Amino acid sequence: MWLSRTPFNGGMKRIQFSATYPKRFIHPLHQQIMERTSISRAELLMWSPTEDATTLFWCDGDREATEKAIAHIDSLLVSNFVVDNDGTYAFLRQSDYEFASALLDTIEGSNVIFLPPVVFLETGEVQFEAVGETAALSTFYEKLSELGELTIEQVHDFERKNSPSHLTDRQEAALEAAVSVGYYEVPREGTVADIAGVLNCSTSTAGELVRKAEAAVIQSHTETE
């Protein structure tokens, strides 16, 4: 059991997972990304608790590439696209989420909640975070491991309070990546390209994420002085 290999006991936990599934469980949008289109990363940012599957995706490609990838979702009813500095947002309404029923049944039967974003990478990996009581997370891990290759990347105590620096998940991930590659060492050991490699994004995107994260942290620090 994975619980015996993790450095924590009891309570509410926040766990970052990465998963690789067999082809029959891969979402159609993820399949497009894996087929080496110009999109290398998509993020499921929001989803609606309504009967129709209303979602907000972000893709690290231009509008044309995003529209082509989204077009392979057979259940798509309505779509709207908004171009951003480093990618394209896609607001979708579908008749079905198109996740494999085995995955949805496992999720539905778990006593855990999922935090956005759910990240789909061209490597075939899916990255996501789940929150719950330790025993429930352990059971969820065992059940989901029966469907694919599941890895625990990080474990944290769950805190209901927001970070005082108001970092987005992507900005926080960028800072963690920067620390891991030695970007803040003196002398500096890592580069923005190294950060991009960890995040699986372009160098320009990594640089922008780090700059925005640094600005948020500095602003938060000066506000508390």
Secondary structure, DSSP 4 states (H G I P E B T S, - for coil): -GGGGSS--SSEEEEEEEEE--GGG--HHHHHHHTT-S--EEEEEEE-SSSSEEEEEEESS-HHHHHHHHTT-TTEEEEEEEEETTEEEEEEEES-----HHHHHHHHTSS-EEEEEEEEETTSEEEEEEEEEHHHHHHHHHHHHTTSEEEEEEEEE--SSPPTT---HHHHHHHHHHHHTTTTSSS----HHHHHHHHTS-HHHHHHHHHHHHHHHHHHHHHT-
